[in-house]
Amino acid sequence: MSKFQAITSLLILVFIIIFVTYKITAFSSNHSTSNRYIQLQLLGVNDFHGQLNKYQMVSGTMAGGAEYLAAYLKKYKQENPNTLLVHAGDMVGGSPPISSQFQDEPTIEFLNLLHFDVGTPGNHELDEGVNEMKRLIHGGFNKKTGYFQGSNTSYSSANIIDRKSGIPLLPPYVIKQIDGINIGFIGVVTKETNMYVSPENRKEVEITDEVSAINRTVKHLKEKGIKVIVVLAHDSAKSDKAGAISSGALVEMAPKIDDEVDVIFAGHSHEYANTVAAGKLIVQAYSNGKAFSQVNLEIDPHSKIIVKKQARIIVTSHHHLKPDEETVALLDRYRKRLGSNFNQVIGEMPEEIRRIQDANGESPLAKMIAESEREAMGVDIAFVHQGEMRKGLKKGEITVEDLYTNVPMGHNVSKLILTGDQIKFALEQQWTKDYENRLQTVGLTYDWEPKAPIGSRVVELKDMKGQEIQPNNEYEVAVSNYLASGGDNFTAFEQGRLVESGPQVVTALIRHIQQKYPPHS
């Protein structure tokens, strides 16, 4: 080879090396911006309420049910190995018979089957008291169901404080590692739990301010060098589908929460939320398993901070996926254990009985429940709070399961003696400076003046005979044991004198329907 040819070959080789290097660099700059970031997927559920075998229409499609929720979560988890499953509380409580009749153990088994990574208690996890909540989480014995192994989910709550020790009952934070990145999770429950859970069932704990608890815990995580922080908050949030017109407790709290918090999973209000407030991505996926939240995060592996975050709320439509076989087997096992008694038809409704309140704040189903309580205790007056029932009764045949599903709380009817003044005080407690919480009554009539000062709105309070309720006279009243203990902040009922405990609220309703609306032969 001549000297000229050698030089030419060398130049060509140099050119090829430069060209290839340029192409690789160009490709890298165009395609590896996202590739060099860690892609983290968080799949979130809130307010499942043990709805293992219940389905609902959402935007014209049937959705929900544990077997469909499982199919979706498994599918999305398979698509990204860097996935964590999280929940924002109220996974149990207010459950249908397939879960409630077994102390909600079937729902925990379902969450274990899916290997949920992190969760936080909602207010309903405390429905049967602190010890029962701890048993479902950590395992333990219940006289009704025997020994249960507990949850394999890591639970966190920074604001459920043990009164004796003064420290959080559960770990205030949980740290999970994905692809070398530490992610801090902080759980909190709404401070309104102090109203929603009866004093007897929360006597061992105090529910403190959420923002203070979050910020105190963020400080600890920052000291550990953790820069990706997610809050699981059983608190409300709402937005439209575009992420605008946002509202709710968490939207109001967001500016006060430490800016190191990147994402907040909401709950409690069963609304749709996919919005950003004060730089924090806030999501809530309705309730009852009919949707879940998908949060995608891009994390820089060097700075360990989030460079991009976005979310979708995905409906668990039955049209797109087949049910998960493992979950179907779990449901079948508990259906067999439940037996056929809950399929018994106990009545036939000539029309739908709605739970929703009308313009006067009255709910037809709540009125029916109040009437059944009044009959069960042989009194003239009864009160029912709106949270006693979950949904209305459909027209047509009604089964035992329908009623246990619609009136799921397991409360008993109590007979109290109240003075006229105490009755008026209870009615006045329907209005506070922050919200309205209407009681449903039978055996009383009253008017109220909406513009009058809070505490002085009730006028013309009379019994069903048209006689004015006398301040110092004593009256026999039927309420749930929940209301009798001051539940929903109706502390006036605590002043009453308990004279008799009766059947479960749902049992009283079953008897009422059997007598008034017997099934057609």
SESEBA-15557 format. One record per residue (C-alpha): residue in one letter; x, z, y. Coordinates in steps of 0.25 Angstrom, whole numbers, plus 5000, padded with zeros to 4 digits. Each point is the difference from the previous one (the first is absolute). Layout:
% SESEBA-15557
aXZY;...
% end
This chain:
% SESEBA-15557
m500050005000;s500549965014;k500250105011;f498949945007;q499050014989;a500450154998;i499750035014;t498749924999;s499650084988;l500450135006;l499149975013;i498849964991;l500250134992;v500050085013;f498849935006;i499350034987;i500350145001;i499650015014;f498749934997;v499650084989;t500450135007;y499149955012;k498849974991;i500150144993;t500150075013;a498849925006;f499250034987;s500450155001;s499650015014;n498749934998;h499650064987;s500750144998;t499450075012;s498950064992;n500849994987;r501050105005;y498950105003;i499450094990;q498649964997;l499250134998;q498549994996;l499150125001;l498649994994;g499150115005;v498650064995;n499150105007;d498750074998;f499949954985;h499050124997;g500149984985;q499249875001;l500649964987;n498749924995;k499449975013;y499949865008;q499649965013;m499749875008;v501049975011;s499949885008;g499149934989;t500950034988;m499950114990;a501250095001;g500650144996;g500050074986;a501350064994;e500249884991;y500149905012;l500850095009;a501050014989;a500149854997;y500249985015;l501150115002;k500749954987;k500049865005;y500650035013;k501050104995;q500549894990;e500249905012;n501050105007;p500950104992;n500250085013;t498650054999;l499550145002;l498550044998;v499550115009;h498750075004;a499450075012;g499150104993;d498650024995;m500349944987;v499150104994;g498850085004;g498649945002;s500249934987;p499049934990;p499850074987;i501049924992;s501150085009;s499250125005;q499550054986;f501550014996;q500550075012;d500549875006;e501149994989;p499649864997;t500449965014;i501350065000;e500349944986;f499649865007;l501050035011;n501150044989;l499749874993;l500449925012;h501250095003;f499650035015;d501350055007;v499550085011;g498750075005;t499450105009;p498850094998;g498749975008;n499050105004;h499249974987;e501250044991;l499750145004;d498550004997;e500250094988;g501150085006;v501550015002;n500250044985;e499249884994;m500749905010;k501450064995;r499649994986;l499649855001;i501449975007;h500950094992;g499250024987;g499350124994;f498850064993;n498549995004;k499050074991;k499149885001;t501049894995;g501250084995;y501449975003;f500449885009;q501349945002;g499949975014;s500449895009;n501349924999;t499949975015;s500950075011;y499050075009;s500450045015;s499250085010;a500750055013;n498850075006;i499350074988;i500750145002;d500050114990;r499550125007;k500950104993;s501349935001;g499749925013;i500749884994;p499349874995;l499350014987;l500549874996;p501449935004;p499849965015;y500749874996;v500449914988;i501249915000;k500049874992;q501249914999;i499949854999;d501249904999;g500950115006;i499050035011;n499450145002;i498550005004;g499450135005;f498550034997;i499350105008;g498650054996;v498950065009;v498550034999;t499050005011;k499950145007;e498549984999;t500250044985;n499850145006;m498649965002;y499749914988;v500550104989;s499350134998;p500850125005;e500050054985;n500849884995;r501050005011;k500350155002;e501449994995;v500449895010;e500049965014;i499849865005;t500949985012;d500149905011;e500449864994;v500949955012;s500850135000;a500250004985;i500449855000;n501050015011;r500650134994;t500249934987;v500649875007;k501150095006;h500450044986;l500049864995;k500849955012;e501050114997;k500249944986;g500349865006;i498649944996;k499549895009;v498949954992;i498850105001;v498649984995;v498850095003;l498950024990;a498950065009;h498650034995;d499649985014;s499149895006;a500349865006;k499249885002;s500349865006;d499349865000;k500649894990;a500949965011;g500650135002;a499450035014;i498950095004;s500750114993;s499550155000;g500050134992;a500850124999;l501349934996;v500049905011;e499850125010;m501250074993;a500949884999;p500750025014;k500250154997;i500749974987;d501549984999;d500449865002;e500850004987;v498749994993;d499849864996;v498849994992;i498750094998;f499149994989;a498650055004;g498850054993;h498850095001;s499149915008;h499849894990;e500249895010;y500949885001;a501350015008;n501149915002;t500650025014;v501250055008;a499950125009;a501350055008;g500849914991;k499550064987;l499349914990;i498750074996;v499249954987;q498850054993;a499349934989;y498550045000;s499850094988;n499550014985;g501149904995;k499349885006;a501349965008;f501550055001;s501049995011;q501249914998;v501150035010;n501349915000;l501350065006;e501349935003;i501150105000;d501449975005;p500950054989;h501250035010;s499250075011;k498950054991;i498949985010;i498849914999;v500149875007;k498649954996;k498750064995;q498749944997;a498750034992;r498849944993;i498750074995;i499749934987;v498650014994;t500050034985;s499149884997;h499549984986;h500149855001;h501549995001;l500550094989;k499750044986;p499850154998;d501250084996;e499950034985;e500850135000;t499050055010;v498849954992;a500450084988;l500150125009;l498649985005;d499549974986;r500650134995;y499350095011;r498749924999;k499950044985;r500350155004;l499050005011;g498949964990;s498649945002;n499350115007;f500449955014;n499349864997;q498750074999;v498949955009;i499450115008;g499249935010;e499649875007;m500049995015;p499049915006;e500949975011;e501550025005;i500250145005;r501149985010;r501250105003;i500249945014;q499450085012;d499049935009;a499950015015;n499650145000;g501150044991;e499150024987;s500449954987;p498949974989;l500950044988;a500550135007;k498550035003;m499749984985;i501250094996;a499550115010;e498649994994;s500550024986;e500950125004;r498850065007;e499149984987;a501250064991;m500150135008;g498550025004;v500250005015;d499449945012;i501349955007;a501249924995;f501349945006;v500949894995;h501349955006;q500249855000;g501350014992;e499250054988;m499749854995;r500849884999;k499049895000;g498549975000;l499149984988;k499749864996;k498649954997;g499650004985;e500550084989;i500950125003;t500950064989;v500750144999;e501349935003;d499449945013;l499750135006;y501350074995;t500749885007;n499250015013;v500050155001;p501450034994;m500550135007;g499550104989;h499450095010;n499050114996;v498750035008;s500050145006;k498950085006;l500350075013;i499350095009;l500249965015;t499450055013;g499449905009;d501250015010;q500949974988;i499249884997;k500049955014;f501550035001;a500249914987;l499349885007;e500850025013;q501249984991;q499649864998;w500749965013;t501450035005;k500849955011;d500749904990;y498949954991;e498650014995;n499750054985;r498649994998;l499350104990;q498849954992;t498850105000;v498750024993;g499050115004;l500449995014;t499749925013;y500850005012;d500349925013;w501349995006;e500549975014;p501249914999;k500550025014;a499950154999;p501350084999;i500550024986;g499550124994;s498649995007;r499449874995;v499050044990;v498650025006;e498650024994;l500550064986;k498850014991;d499750024985;m499149904993;k498750085004;g500349975014;q500450155003;e501350025009;i501250064992;q500250145005;p501450045004;n500050134992;n499149964988;e500649984987;y499849874992;e500449954986;v500849885001;a500649904989;v501449945002;s501249964992;n501050114997;y501049915008;l499150025012;a499850144997;s501550035001;g500149935013;g500349864996;d500149885010;n500250115010;f498650054999;t500450155001;a498650045004;f499750004985;e501150104997;q499250105008;g498849994990;r499850094988;l500149944987;v498850044991;e500149904988;s500949894994;g499249884995;p500349874992;q501049895004;v499549925011;v499949884991;t499250074990;a499050045010;l499949855005;i499949964985;r498850094998;h499349955013;i500249864997;q499550024985;q498750075006;k499749905012;y500649874995;p499950004984;p500549884993;h498949904996;s499750014985;
% end
